[in-house]
Amino acid sequence: MPEGDTLHQAAQRLREALVGRTLDGVEGSHPEVRREGRRLVGHRVTNVESVGKHLLVDLDRGWSIRTHLGMPGSWHVYREGERWRRTPGAARVVLRADDCVAVCFAAPSVQVGPSEVVRARIGHLGPDAIAEEFDADEAVQRALAVDPSTPVVDVVLDQSILAGVGNVYANEILFLEGLHPLTPVGTLDERAVRGVVERSRRLLVANRAPGRRVTTGSRRRGEEVWVYGRDGRPCRRCGTLLRQAKLGRHHRITTWCPSCQPPP
C-alpha cells in the first residue's frame, strides 16, 4: 500500500502540474466524480497536499477532491495526448488543465465536495509523520491513551495515532526499535513510545524524495530494508533467520527477528 512518502511525492508532482491552473475537464469512473465533476470545470487549483495516506486537491470556490489510494491506486501526470501507462478503464479521476492531464488510477476511495466536508472525513487522523509541522507530543499522547493490551504493531499502523505509516515502515520501525510486534503498548514507558514515534518521523522524512525506499542506509539493490519481505533470510544484524506471520487485529503480514526483537 502507498504510504506517507509515496503520497508526499504524488502531491508534489500534482502541485507542480496543477496549482494555479484552471480545470477545463473533470471526468472519471468513480460515482462521485461522475456526479460532481461537471460543476468543477472552470475552478482553479489552489493547493495539493498529502495528509497521511490521503491526497487532497483544493479548488477555489471552496471545493476539494480527496483520494485514498488503498493497495492498487496511483496518481500519474501526463501531457495532453501522451499515452497512459495504465488502462483508461481504471481511471477513477481525470483532471485536465491546459496541456496537463492528472489521472488517479484504481483508488478505492474518492470524495468530491465542499472543502469543510471533505476535510471533516480526515479529521480523526493523528499527526502526519511526514508533514513539515509535526507534533510528536500529540502522537505520543494518543499512543499512550489506547487500550494497554493493544499490540504495538497495531499502534504504529493506527492512522488516528500517527498518520502515514504503512506496513513496510511498521516492520522496519519495530525492528530498529527492538520491539516484538505483539508487545502490548501498555508495557512500554513514554520514552519507548516516543522512540517509535520519532523513528517513524525520521524514516518517512528520509524518503520524501523520489527513488527507492531505503531504511538501512544502503541503496544497493536487495539491501534497502532490514526485515520487510525477508522471511526466512538471515537478520542483517545478528544472522538469526527472520520470521513472518499475519499479526495484529488486521492480520497484516509482519516480519521480525526473534533475537533482535524478543517476544514480550
Protein Blocks (a to p, Z undefined) as FASTA:
>chain_A
ZZfklmmmmmmmmmmmmgopacfbdcdjbfklmmmmmmmgopacfbdcdehjaccdddeh
hiacdddekjmbccddddehiacfbdfklmmbdcdehjbccddehiabdcdddfklmmmm
mmmpccdfkbmbacfklmmmmmmmmcfklcfklmmmmmkloghiafklmmmmmmmnopaf
klcfklpcfklmmmmmmmmmmmmmmmmpgcdddfklpacehilpmkgopghiacfklopa
cddddedjkopacdddfklmccZZ
